């Protein structure tokens, strides 16, 4: 690991917390993400390299869909997608 991943709150946590089965709670993973200092880096990474399953940056795949639309719109308009997503997540 290198870069932002070295500072991720999930580092060393069991990965099965972030890949829950239908009907299971993702709350433990989301709680870890909520205190993560590199949450936006994680979100940008999963938007740049889509993953269909799992909780990343505190969001499930379903919850990432609207954020992915913001990302794609910013890219299409020549804007900084990270800034657009950070602004959307903050509001």
C-alpha positions in Angstrom: 0.0 0.0 0.0 1.1 3.5 -0.6 -0.2 7.0 -0.6 -3.6 7.7 0.9 -4.3 4.1 1.6 -1.6 4.2 4.3 -3.8 6.6 6.3 -7.2 4.9 5.7 -9.2 4.1 8.9 -10.1 0.7 7.4 -6.5 -0.4 7.1 -6.1 -3.6 9.0 -9.9 -4.1 9.4 -11.5 -7.3 8.2 -12.6 -6.8 4.6 -15.8 -8.7 5.2 -17.1 -5.7 7.1 -17.1 -3.8 3.8 -18.6 -6.5 1.7 -21.8 -7.4 3.4 -24.5 -9.8 2.1 -28.0 -8.6 1.4 -29.9 -8.0 4.6 -26.7 -7.6 6.7 -25.9 -4.2 8.2 -23.2 -2.1 6.7 -23.2 0.2 9.8 -19.9 -1.1 11.2 -18.1 -0.3 7.9 -19.9 3.1 7.6 -18.8 4.0 11.1 -15.2 3.3 10.2 -15.5 5.4 7.0 -17.1 8.2 8.9 -13.9 8.7 11.0 -11.5 8.2 8.0 -9.2 11.1 7.2 -8.9 10.0 3.6 -12.5 9.4 2.8 -12.6 11.7 -0.2 -9.5 10.0 -1.7 -11.2 6.7 -1.3 -14.4 8.0 -2.9 -12.4 9.5 -5.8 -10.6 6.1 -6.3 -13.8 4.1 -6.4 -15.4 6.6 -8.8 -12.3 6.4 -11.1 -12.2 2.6 -10.8 -15.8 1.5 -10.3 -16.4 -1.4 -8.0 -19.9 -2.9 -8.1 -20.0 -4.3 -4.6 -18.9 -3.1 -1.2 -18.9 -0.1 1.0 -16.3 2.5 0.0 -16.0 6.0 1.6 -19.0 5.1 3.6 -21.3 4.6 0.6 -22.8 1.5 -0.9 -22.9 1.0 -4.7 -26.5 2.3 -4.7 -25.5 5.3 -2.7 -22.5 6.0 -5.0 -24.6 6.2 -8.1 -25.7 9.8 -7.8 -22.2 10.8 -6.8 -20.9 9.0 -9.9 -23.2 11.1 -12.1 -21.7 14.2 -10.5 -18.2 12.9 -11.2 -19.1 12.0 -14.9 -20.8 15.4 -15.4 -17.7 17.3 -14.1 -15.4 15.2 -16.3 -17.6 15.9 -19.4 -17.6 19.6 -18.7 -13.8 19.7 -18.2 -14.1 20.5 -14.5 -12.2 18.9 -11.6 -14.3 15.9 -10.7 -12.7 15.6 -7.2 -13.7 19.2 -6.4 -17.3 18.6 -7.7 -17.7 15.5 -5.7 -16.2 17.0 -2.5 -18.6 19.9 -2.8 -21.6 17.6 -3.4 -20.7 15.3 -0.5 -20.2 18.3 1.8 -23.6 19.7 1.1 
